[in-house]
Amino acid sequence: MSQLPKEYPFIHIYAQHKARQPAIIKANTEGLCLLLNAIVTALAYPQNNSTAEIFCGDAECYQVLVQHISTHEELAPLPYQKKHEPE
């Protein structure tokens, strides 16, 4: 596992695998601040996506995309839903 200084923004977001399962966010203070800033930016500018560049547990950089939506349809598809194929 790669090592980065502790002041780097670390965050890992564990997605749901099935309904009613909690989503989990594990992060240091810097990672939570970047996520908070991305959320505030999405609220301030709802027509744009907001991103935060952060590091996961193995020190790989990735982006968290925060989208402000206004309808339930914009949530679809849910990551844990199986695609129903016609029989």
N, C-alpha and C positions, 0 to 999 in steps of 0.2 A: 504494500500500500504506500502510495506517495505521501510525503509529508509537506505541509505548507505551514507557514507561521500562523499562530492562533488568531491573529487579527484579520485573516482572510475571511470573507463571508462564506460560511459553511451552511448548507441547508439540504435536506433531503425530504421530498414529499412522497409519501407512500400512498398510492391510489387505492381506492376500494376495489375489491375483487368480487364482491357480491353485495346485494342490497342490504341496507341497514348496518353495514360494517363501517367502522369509523375510518376516515382518512386521517393520516398522521403526518404532522410536520415536525421534524427534528432539526434544530438550528442553533447556532451560536448567536450572540447579540447582534453581531454585524450582519449575519444572514437575515435575521428577523427585521432589522432596520431596512435592508434593501427590499425585502418583500413588502414591508409597510409602505415604503416610498412608491413602489410599483402600484400598490392598491390605491394610494392617494392620487397618483397621476391618472389612473383609470377613472377615478371618480371625477376629477377635475376636467378631464378631456375624454368623455365617454365615446366620442366618435373614433378615437384612436385606440390601438392596443398599447399596452404598457409592458415593458420587459425589465427583468432584473437578471444580470449576469452573476452567477454564483458558482460555488464549488460543491460537489457532492463528497461523500465519504472517501472516495478513492482519488480525490484531488483533481478530478476532471471538471472542466468548466462547462456549464450548460446554461440555457436561458429558461426562465420561468415567464410565461406569457400570461398576463392578466387582461381579460376582456370584460368590459362592462356590457351587459345584455339587458333586455327589457321584457323578453317573453320566455315562456317555458320551452317553446319549440327550439330556441337557440341553444338550449342545453343539450339537445340530442346530437348524436347518440351517446348514451351513457356508457362508460367504458366496461362495465360489468354485464351489460345486457347481451344475451346471445342473439345473433341474427336469426330470425325465424324464416325458414325457407318453406315455400309451399310444398305440401306433400302430394 
